[in-house]
């Protein structure tokens, strides 16, 4: 698996996979990158206008399997290109950005790669989550709705 020095992070304990995190958004070995597909911003490696909306900490139900699916989903997002412009976390999903959670490193890495991570301020407050040190930033519902309504594509889980 191809890696890039300091961007390599071992996230396997979070997702139960094997091997480390591969190159994110880049190609090695001197091979030229293919031309961006339609809807892909060439300079950012992100799908223009694509926002991912997460309302829970699991996929398909609150079970160990559903939580494993969410971890795998977020881990896979760190490995692929293009990436979304933003990930919006509401309700129980704000816990995914908590330091020490199994998905914190994935979200932090995407934030470092300029994927905007937005956490619903009201969910952060109601669930007693700390605003400090979490991945992303806590924002009002006005900001979330504005981002969703301006998105060309919203993927909701």
TIVEXTOR-56379 format. One record per atom (N, C-alpha, C, O): residue in one letter; residue number from 1; x, y, z. Coordinates in pm, whole numbers, plus 32768, in hexadecimal, padded with zeros to 4 digits. Example, Ala and Ser with C-alpha at 12.3 -4.5 7.8 and 13.67 -1.06 7.14 Angstrom:
! residues 2
   type   seq     px     py     pz
      a     1   8527   7DC7   830C
      a     1   84CE   7E3E   830C
      a     1   8528   7EB6   830C
      a     1   8590   7EB4   834E
      s     2   8505   7F1F   82C4
      s     2   8557   7F96   82CA
      s     2   850A   8003   8313
      s     2   853D   8072   8324
***
This chain:
! residues 157
   type   seq     px     py     pz
      x     1   8055   7F8A   8000
      x     1   8000   8000   8000
      x     1   8059   807B   8000
      x     1   80BB   8081   804A
      x     2   8039   80DA   7FAF
      x     2   8086   8154   7FA1
      x     2   8067   81B3   8014
      x     2   7FF3   81C2   803B
      x     3   80CD   81F3   804C
      x     3   80B7   8251   80BA
      x     3   8108   82CE   80A5
      x     3   8169   82CF   805A
      x     4   80DF   8339   80E7
      x     4   8129   83B6   80E4
      x     4   814D   83DA   8172
      x     4   80F8   8405   81C0
      x     5   81CB   83C7   8195
      x     5   8209   83E6   8215
      x     5   81AD   8412   8284
      x     5   8169   83C0   82C2
      x     6   81AB   8495   829F
      x     6   8166   84C6   8315
      x     6   80CE   84BF   830A
      x     6   808A   84CB   8370
      x     7   8097   84AC   8292
      x     7   8006   84A1   8287
      x     7   7FD5   8415   82AA
      x     7   7F5D   8400   82BA
      x     8   8032   83B5   82B5
      x     8   800B   832C   82D2
      x     8   7FE3   8322   8364
      x     8   802C   834D   83BD
      x     9   7F70   82EA   837C
      x     9   7F41   82D5   8404
      x     9   7F0A   8248   840B
      x     9   7EC7   8219   83AF
      x    10   7F24   8206   8478
      x    10   7EF0   8180   848B
      x    10   7E68   818B   84D0
      x    10   7E60   81A0   8549
      x    11   7E00   817D   8481
      x    11   7D78   818B   84B5
      x    11   7D36   8103   84C5
      x    11   7CBE   80FB   84DF
      x    12   7D83   8098   84B5
      x    12   7D47   8013   84B4
      x    12   7D04   7FED   8535
      x    12   7CA0   7FA5   8533
      x    13   7D36   801B   85A6
      x    13   7CF6   7FF8   8623
      x    13   7C68   802F   8627
      x    13   7C13   7FF9   866D
      x    14   7C4E   8098   85DC
      x    14   7BC9   80D3   85D9
      x    14   7B6A   8087   857F
      x    14   7AF2   807F   859B
      x    15   7B9E   804E   8511
      x    15   7B44   8011   84B1
      x    15   7B56   7F7B   84A4
      x    15   7B0B   7F39   845C
      x    16   7BB9   7F44   84E9
      x    16   7BCB   7EB5   84E7
      x    16   7C02   7E81   8464
      x    16   7BF1   7E0B   8445
      x    17   7C45   7ED6   8416
      x    17   7C7D   7EAB   8397
      x    17   7D0A   7E7B   83A7
      x    17   7D3C   7E6C   8417
      x    18   7D4C   7E64   8337
      x    18   7DD8   7E3E   8339
      x    18   7E27   7EA2   82E9
      x    18   7DF2   7EDF   828C
      x    19   7EA4   7EB4   830D
      x    19   7EF7   7F16   82C6
      x    19   7ED8   7FA2   82F3
      x    19   7E7A   7FB7   8340
      x    20   7F25   8002   82C6
      x    20   7F14   808D   82F0
      x    20   7EC0   80DD   828F
      x    20   7E83   80A6   8233
      x    21   7EC0   815B   82A4
      x    21   7E77   81B7   824F
      x    21   7ECA   81D5   81D5
      x    21   7F3E   81FD   81E3
      x    22   7E94   81C2   8160
      x    22   7EDF   81D9   80E5
      x    22   7EE2   826A   80BE
      x    22   7EB1   82C1   8107
      x    23   7F1A   8284   804B
      x    23   7F22   830D   801A
      x    23   7E97   8346   8010
      x    23   7E3B   8306   7FDC
      x    24   7E87   83BE   8040
      x    24   7E06   83FF   803E
      x    24   7E08   846B   7FD5
      x    24   7E54   84CC   7FDE
      x    25   7DB4   845C   7F71
      x    25   7DA5   84C4   7F0C
      x    25   7E1F   84D7   7EB3
      x    25   7E28   853F   7E71
      x    26   7E7B   847C   7EAF
      x    26   7EF0   8491   7E5B
      x    26   7F1D   8411   7E19
      x    26   7EEA   83A5   7E38
      x    27   7F7D   841D   7DBD
      x    27   7FB6   83AC   7D78
      x    27   804C   83B3   7D88
      x    27   8085   8420   7D86
      x    28   808B   8342   7D98
      x    28   811C   8340   7DA7
      x    28   815D   8303   7D2E
      x    28   811B   82EB   7CC8
      x    29   81DF   82EB   7D37
      x    29   8226   82A8   7CCD
      x    29   8235   82F9   7C4F
      x    29   8256   82C1   7BE7
      x    30   821E   8379   7C54
      x    30   8230   83CD   7BDF
      x    30   81C3   83C0   7B76
      x    30   81CB   8400   7B0D
      x    31   815E   836E   7B8F
      x    31   80F3   835E   7B2D
      x    31   809C   83DB   7B2E
      x    31   8078   840C   7B98
      x    32   807A   840E   7AB8
      x    32   8026   8486   7AB5
      x    32   7F99   8465   7AE4
      x    32   7F65   83F8   7AC9
      x    33   7F5E   84C2   7B29
      x    33   7ED4   84B0   7B56
      x    33   7E77   84BD   7ADF
      x    33   7E8F   850E   7A85
      x    34   7E0D   846D   7ADC
      x    34   7DAE   8479   7A6E
      x    34   7D64   84FE   7A77
      x    34   7D5E   853D   7AE1
      x    35   7D2D   8529   7A07
      x    35   7CE0   85A5   7A04
      x    35   7C68   8596   7A5F
      x    35   7C2D   852A   7A65
      x    36   7C42   8600   7AA7
      x    36   7BD0   85F5   7B01
      x    36   7B4F   85D8   7AB5
      x    36   7B3C   8608   7A45
      x    37   7AF9   8589   7AF2
      x    37   7A78   856B   7AB7
      x    37   7A1D   85E5   7AC3
      x    37   7A3A   8642   7B0D
      x    38   79B1   85E2   7A79
      x    38   7951   8650   7A7F
      x    38   7921   8660   7B0F
      x    38   7903   85FC   7B51
      x    39   791A   86D9   7B3F
      x    39   78ED   86F5   7BC7
      x    39   7959   86EC   7C30
      x    39   793F   8701   7CA6
      x    40   79D4   86CF   7C06
      x    40   7A43   86C5   7C64
      x    40   7A99   8741   7C57
      x    40   7AC5   8763   7BE9
      x    41   7AB1   8784   7CC5
      x    41   7B08   87F9   7CC5
      x    41   7B98   87CA   7CB9
      x    41   7BC9   8782   7D11
      x    42   7BDD   87F0   7C4D
      x    42   7C64   87C0   7C32
      x    42   7CC6   87E6   7CA0
      x    42   7D1B   8794   7CC3
      x    43   7CBD   885D   7CD5
      x    43   7D20   888A   7D37
      x    43   7D0A   884E   7DC2
      x    43   7D6A   8841   7E0E
      x    44   7C91   8829   7DE4
      x    44   7C75   87FD   7E6C
      x    44   7C69   8767   7E7B
      x    44   7C76   8735   7EEB
      x    45   7C52   871C   7E10
      x    45   7C3C   868D   7E1D
      x    45   7BB9   866E   7E63
      x    45   7BAB   8602   7E9D
      x    46   7B5A   86C9   7E5F
      x    46   7AD8   86B5   7E9E
      x    46   7A6B   86BF   7E35
      x    46   7A7A   8702   7DCF
      x    47   79FC   867B   7E51
      x    47   7988   8686   7DF9
      x    47   7948   870D   7E16
      x    47   7920   872A   7E86
      x    48   793F   875F   7DAE
      x    48   7906   87E4   7DBE
      x    48   7874   87DB   7DEC
      x    48   7822   8798   7DAD
      x    49   7857   881E   7E58
      x    49   77CD   8827   7E87
      x    49   7799   87AB   7ECD
      x    49   7721   87A6   7EEB
      x    50   77EB   8747   7EE8
      x    50   77BE   86CD   7F2C
      x    50   77CE   86DC   7FC3
      x    50   783A   86FC   7FF4
      x    51   7762   86C5   800A
      x    51   7760   86CD   809C
      x    51   772B   8649   80D2
      x    51   76C9   8613   809E
      x    52   776B   8615   8138
      x    52   773B   859C   817A
      x    52   76F9   85C4   81FD
      x    52   7734   860D   824E
      x    53   767F   8595   8212
      x    53   762E   85B7   8287
      x    53   761D   8539   82DC
      x    53   75E1   84D7   82B0
      x    54   7652   853C   8355
      x    54   7649   84C9   83B0
      x    54   75F4   84EF   8429
      x    54   7612   8550   846E
      x    55   7589   84A2   8442
      x    55   752F   84C0   84B0
      x    55   753E   845E   8524
      x    55   74FD   8470   858B
      x    56   7591   83FA   8516
      x    56   75A4   8399   8581
      x    56   7632   8366   8583
      x    56   7683   8386   852C
      x    57   7651   8316   85EA
      x    57   76D8   82E1   85F5
      x    57   76E4   8255   85BA
      x    57   7749   8212   85CC
      x    58   767B   822A   8572
      x    58   767D   81A7   8532
      x    58   7633   81AE   84AD
      x    58   75ED   8210   8490
      x    59   7642   8146   845D
      x    59   75FD   813B   83DC
      x    59   759D   80C5   83E6
      x    59   75C6   8056   8407
      x    60   751E   80DD   83C8
      x    60   74BC   8071   83C4
      x    60   748D   803F   844B
      x    60   745A   7FD0   8455
      x    61   749C   808E   84B2
      x    61   746B   8066   8536
      x    61   74D7   8068   859F
      x    61   754E   805A   8581
      x    62   74AD   807C   861B
      x    62   750B   8086   868B
      x    62   7532   7FFB   86BB
      x    62   74FC   7FC9   871D
      x    63   758E   7FBF   8675
      x    63   75C1   7F3B   869A
      x    63   7658   7F3D   8689
      x    63   768E   7F98   864A
      x    64   769C   7EDA   86BF
      x    64   772D   7ED4   86A8
      x    64   774E   7ED2   8612
      x    64   77B0   7F0F   85E6
      x    65   76FC   7E8C   85C6
      x    65   7712   7E87   8535
      x    65   7700   7F11   84F6
      x    65   774F   7F38   84A0
      x    66   7699   7F5B   851E
      x    66   7681   7FE1   84EA
      x    66   76F2   8041   850B
      x    66   7717   8095   84B9
      x    67   7729   8035   8584
      x    67   779A   808A   85AB
      x    67   7818   8064   855D
      x    67   7867   80BB   8537
      x    68   782B   7FE2   8544
      x    68   789D   7FB6   84F3
      x    68   7891   7FEA   8464
      x    68   78F4   8011   8427
      x    69   7817   7FEB   842F
      x    69   7802   8022   83A8
      x    69   7825   80B7   83A3
      x    69   7861   80E4   8341
      x    70   77FF   8103   840A
      x    70   781F   8192   840D
      x    70   78B6   81A6   8414
      x    70   78EC   81FC   83CE
      x    71   78FB   8158   8468
      x    71   798D   8163   8470
      x    71   79CC   8145   83E8
      x    71   7A26   818C   83BC
      x    72   799D   80DC   83A7
      x    72   79D3   80B7   8324
      x    72   79B6   8123   82BD
      x    72   7A0B   8141   8268
      x    73   793F   815E   82C2
      x    73   791A   81C9   8265
      x    73   7978   8240   8273
      x    73   79AE   8272   8210
      x    74   798D   826E   82EF
      x    74   79E4   82E2   8305
      x    74   7A76   82C2   82E6
      x    74   7ABD   8316   82AF
      x    75   7AA3   824B   8309
      x    75   7B2C   8223   82E9
      x    75   7B41   8222   8252
      x    75   7BA6   8254   8221
      x    76   7AE1   81EB   820A
      x    76   7AEC   81E4   8178
      x    76   7AEF   8270   813C
      x    76   7B36   8287   80DA
      x    77   7AA5   82CD   8173
      x    77   7AAA   8358   8143
      x    77   7B36   8393   814D
      x    77   7B5A   83E8   80FC
      x    78   7B84   8368   81B0
      x    78   7C0C   839D   81BD
      x    78   7C69   8367   8151
      x    78   7CD0   83A3   8134
      x    79   7C44   82F7   8115
      x    79   7C9A   82B4   80B4
      x    79   7C7C   82D7   8023
      x    79   7CD1   82C3   7FCD
      x    80   7C07   8309   8008
      x    80   7BDF   831C   7F7C
      x    80   7BED   83AC   7F4F
      x    80   7BF5   8409   7FA0
      x    81   7BEF   83BC   7ECF
      x    81   7BE7   8440   7E92
      x    81   7B85   8431   7E1F
      x    81   7B88   83CB   7DDB
      x    82   7B32   8490   7E07
      x    82   7B25   850F   7E4E
      x    82   7ADB   84FF   7ED2
      x    82   7A97   849B   7EEA
      x    83   7AEC   8563   7F26
      x    83   7AA9   8567   7FA7
      x    83   7A38   85CD   7FA1
      x    83   7A35   8623   7F49
      x    84   79D9   85C4   8000
      x    84   796E   8628   8004
      x    84   79A5   86AF   8031
      x    84   7A12   86B7   806A
      x    85   7959   8718   8017
      x    85   7980   879C   8049
      x    85   7969   87A8   80DE
      x    85   79B4   87EC   8124
      x    86   7900   8766   8110
      x    86   78DE   8773   819E
      x    86   789B   86F5   81D2
      x    86   785E   86A9   8187
      x    87   78A8   86E2   8255
      x    87   785F   867A   829D
      x    87   7816   86C1   830E
      x    87   7853   8707   835F
      x    88   7792   86AE   8312
      x    88   773F   86EE   8377
      x    88   7712   8684   83DA
      x    88   76DC   861C   83B4
      x    89   7728   869F   845B
      x    89   7705   8642   84C6
      x    89   7696   867F   851B
      x    89   76A6   86EB   8553
      x    90   7625   8639   8525
      x    90   75B6   8666   857A
      x    90   758C   85F3   85D4
      x    90   75AB   857F   85B7
      x    91   7546   8613   863F
      x    91   7517   85AA   869A
      x    91   758B   8559   86D1
      x    91   75F5   858F   86F1
      x    92   7575   84D6   86DC
      x    92   75DB   847C   8713
      x    92   765C   847D   86C3
      x    92   76C5   8455   86F6
      x    93   7658   84A9   8647
      x    93   76D0   84AA   85F2
      x    93   773C   8508   8628
      x    93   77B1   84F5   8608
      x    94   7718   856C   8679
      x    94   7780   85C5   86AE
      x    94   77E3   8578   8705
      x    94   7855   85A4   8716
      x    95   77BA   8507   873A
      x    95   7814   84B5   878C
      x    95   7884   8477   8739
      x    95   78EB   844F   8770
      x    96   7871   846E   86B7
      x    96   78D9   8438   865F
      x    96   7956   8490   8660
      x    96   79C4   845F   8645
      x    97   7946   8510   867E
      x    97   79B5   8570   867B
      x    97   79F9   8581   8702
      x    97   7A56   85D1   870F
      x    98   79CC   8538   8766
      x    98   7A02   8543   87EE
      x    98   7A8F   8508   87F6
      x    98   7AA5   849A   87C3
      x    99   7AEE   854F   8835
      x    99   7B72   8514   884A
      x    99   7B65   8490   8896
      x    99   7B1A   8486   88F8
      x   100   7BAC   842B   8869
      x   100   7BA4   83A8   88A6
      x   100   7B3F   834C   8865
      x   100   7B40   82D3   887E
      x   101   7AE5   8383   8812
      x   101   7A86   832D   87CC
      x   101   7AD0   82E1   875E
      x   101   7B3E   8308   8734
      x   102   7A94   8276   8730
      x   102   7AD3   8223   86C9
      x   102   7AD8   8267   8641
      x   102   7B1D   8237   85E6
      x   103   7A92   82D5   8631
      x   103   7A8F   831B   85B0
      x   103   7AD3   83A4   85B5
      x   103   7ADB   83E9   854F
      x   104   7B03   83CB   862A
      x   104   7B41   8450   863A
      x   104   7BB5   8464   85D9
      x   104   7BBD   84CC   8598
      x   105   7C10   8402   85CF
      x   105   7C84   8413   8578
      x   105   7C5C   8420   84E5
      x   105   7C99   846D   849B
      x   106   7BF7   83D5   84BB
      x   106   7BC9   83DF   8430
      x   106   7B97   846D   8413
      x   106   7BBD   84A9   83AE
      x   107   7B43   84A1   846B
      x   107   7B0C   8527   8457
      x   107   7B79   8591   8462
      x   107   7B79   85F2   8416
      x   108   7BD6   8581   84BF
      x   108   7C44   85E0   84CD
      x   108   7C9B   85E2   8450
      x   108   7CC5   864C   8422
      x   109   7CB6   856C   8419
      x   109   7D07   8563   83A0
      x   109   7CC1   85A8   832B
      x   109   7D00   85F1   82DF
      x   110   7C3E   8590   831D
      x   110   7BF5   85D2   82B1
      x   110   7BF4   8669   82C4
      x   110   7BFD   86B5   8263
      x   111   7BE9   8696   8340
      x   111   7BEE   8726   835D
      x   111   7C75   875F   8332
      x   111   7C7B   87CB   82F8
      x   112   7CE2   8717   834F
      x   112   7D67   8743   8325
      x   112   7D72   874C   828D
      x   112   7DBF   879B   8257
      x   113   7D23   86FA   8249
      x   113   7D22   86F8   81B7
      x   113   7CB9   8758   817F
      x   113   7C94   874F   810B
      x   114   7C8B   87B3   81D3
      x   114   7C30   8820   81AD
      x   114   7BA2   87F3   818C
      x   114   7B5C   8836   8140
      x   115   7B78   8782   81C5
      x   115   7AEB   875E   81C2
      x   115   7AAE   87A4   823B
      x   115   7ADE   8792   82AB
      x   116   7A47   87F2   8225
      x   116   7A09   883D   8293
      x   116   79B5   87DE   82E9
      x   116   795C   8799   82B5
      x   117   79D0   87DA   836A
      x   117   7984   8787   83C8
      x   117   7930   87E5   841D
      x   117   7966   8837   8468
      x   118   78AB   87DA   8411
      x   118   784F   8832   8459
      x   118   77FC   87DF   84B9
      x   118   77BE   877C   8492
      x   119   77FB   8807   8539
      x   119   77AD   87C3   85A1
      x   119   773C   881F   85CC
      x   119   7751   8895   85E5
      x   120   76C4   87E9   85D6
      x   120   7651   8838   8602
      x   120   7666   8865   8692
      x   120   7672   8813   86EE
      x   121   7669   88E8   86A4
      x   121   767F   8924   8728
      x   121   7619   88F3   878F
      x   121   763B   88D5   8801
      x   122   759C   88EC   8765
      x   122   7532   88C1   87C2
      x   122   7547   882F   87EC
      x   122   752E   880D   885F
      x   123   7573   87DA   8791
      x   123   758E   874E   87B2
      x   123   7604   8743   8811
      x   123   7602   86F5   8870
      x   124   766B   8792   87F8
      x   124   76E1   8794   8850
      x   124   76B5   87B8   88DD
      x   124   76DE   8777   893E
      x   125   7663   881F   88E8
      x   125   7635   884E   896B
      x   125   75D8   87E8   89AE
      x   125   75EB   87C6   8A23
      x   126   7573   87B7   8966
      x   126   7510   875C   899F
      x   126   754D   86D7   89C9
      x   126   7520   869A   8A2B
      x   127   75B2   86A8   8981
      x   127   75F2   8628   89A2
      x   127   7666   8638   8A03
      x   127   76A6   85D6   8A28
      x   128   7681   86B4   8A2C
      x   128   76EB   86CD   8A8D
      x   128   7777   86B6   8A56
      x   128   77D4   8698   8AA1
      x   129   7785   86C5   89D3
      x   129   7808   86B3   8995
      x   129   785A   8732   89A7
      x   129   7823   87A0   89A9
      x   130   78DB   8723   89B4
      x   130   7934   8796   89C0
      x   130   794C   87D3   8936
      x   130   795C   878A   88D4
      x   131   794D   8856   8930
      x   131   7969   8898   88B0
      x   131   79FE   889F   8896
      x   131   7A29   88AB   8823
      x   132   7A4E   8897   88FF
      x   132   7ADF   88A1   88F0
      x   132   7B18   881A   88C5
      x   132   7AE8   87B1   88F0
      x   133   7B7C   881E   8872
      x   133   7BCB   87AA   8847
      x   133   7B84   8749   87EA
      x   133   7BC5   86EF   87B5
      x   134   7B04   8758   87D4
      x   134   7ABE   86FF   8778
      x   134   7AE2   8722   86E9
      x   134   7B0A   8793   86CB
      x   135   7AD4   86C1   8690
      x   135   7AEC   86DB   8602
      x   135   7A7E   8737   85CE
      x   135   7A0A   872A   85F5
      x   136   7AA2   8793   8579
      x   136   7A41   87EE   853D
      x   136   7A1D   8861   8599
      x   136   7A62   887C   85FC
      x   137   79B0   88A4   8576
      x   137   7985   8915   85C7
      x   137   78EF   890F   85DC
      x   137   78A4   88E1   8585
      x   138   78C5   893E   864F
      x   138   7836   8942   8670
      x   138   77F9   89BC   862C
      x   138   782E   8A2B   8636
      x   139   7789   89A7   85E7
      x   139   7748   8A13   859D
      x   139   76B1   8A11   85B8
      x   139   767A   89AD   85E5
      x   140   7672   8A81   859A
      x   140   75E1   8A8D   85AC
      x   140   7597   8A43   853E
      x   140   75D0   8A1E   84D7
      x   141   7517   8A2D   8555
      x   141   74C3   89EC   84F1
      x   141   74B8   8A43   8473
      x   141   74A5   8A0E   8406
      x   142   74C3   8AC6   8481
      x   142   74C3   8B1D   840B
      x   142   7536   8AFB   83AE
      x   142   7524   8AF3   8334
      x   143   75AC   8AE7   83E6
      x   143   7622   8AC5   8396
      x   143   760E   8A3D   8354
      x   143   762E   8A2C   82DE
      x   144   75DA   89DC   839F
      x   144   75C4   8956   8368
      x   144   7560   8959   82F6
      x   144   757A   8920   828C
      x   145   74F0   899B   830A
      x   145   748B   89A2   82A0
      x   145   74BE   89ED   8226
      x   145   74A2   89C5   81B5
      x   146   7508   8A57   823A
      x   146   7542   8AA0   81CA
      x   146   759E   8A44   8179
      x   146   7598   8A43   80FE
      x   147   75F1   89F8   81BF
      x   147   7650   899D   817B
      x   147   7605   8931   812F
      x   147   762A   8910   80BE
      x   148   759C   88F9   816C
      x   148   754E   8890   8129
      x   148   7504   88C6   80B0
      x   148   7502   8886   8046
      x   149   74C7   893A   80BD
      x   149   7478   8972   804F
      x   149   74CE   89A0   7FDA
      x   149   749F   89A2   7F68
      x   150   754A   89C4   7FF4
      x   150   75A5   89EF   7F89
      x   150   75F0   897B   7F48
      x   150   762F   898C   7EE0
      x   151   75EB   8905   7F85
      x   151   7633   8891   7F51
      x   151   75F4   8861   7ECF
      x   151   757A   8862   7EBF
      x   152   7648   8837   7E72
      x   152   7617   87FC   7DF6
      x   152   75E6   876E   7E0F
      x   152   758A   873E   7DCC
      x   153   7624   872A   7E71
      x   153   75FF   86A1   7E92
      x   153   760F   868C   7F28
      x   153   7674   86B5   7F62
      x   154   75AB   864D   7F66
      x   154   75B2   862B   7FF4
      x   154   75A4   8594   8001
      x   154   7546   8558   7FCD
      x   155   7602   8557   8046
      x   155   75FC   84C8   8064
      x   155   75DB   84BE   80F8
      x   155   7629   84E9   814C
      x   156   7567   8486   8117
      x   156   7539   847E   81A2
      x   156   753A   83ED   81D2
      x   156   7506   8394   818F
      x   157   7576   83D8   8246
      x   157   7577   8353   8285
      x   157   753B   835E   8310
      x   157   7531   82FA   8357
***
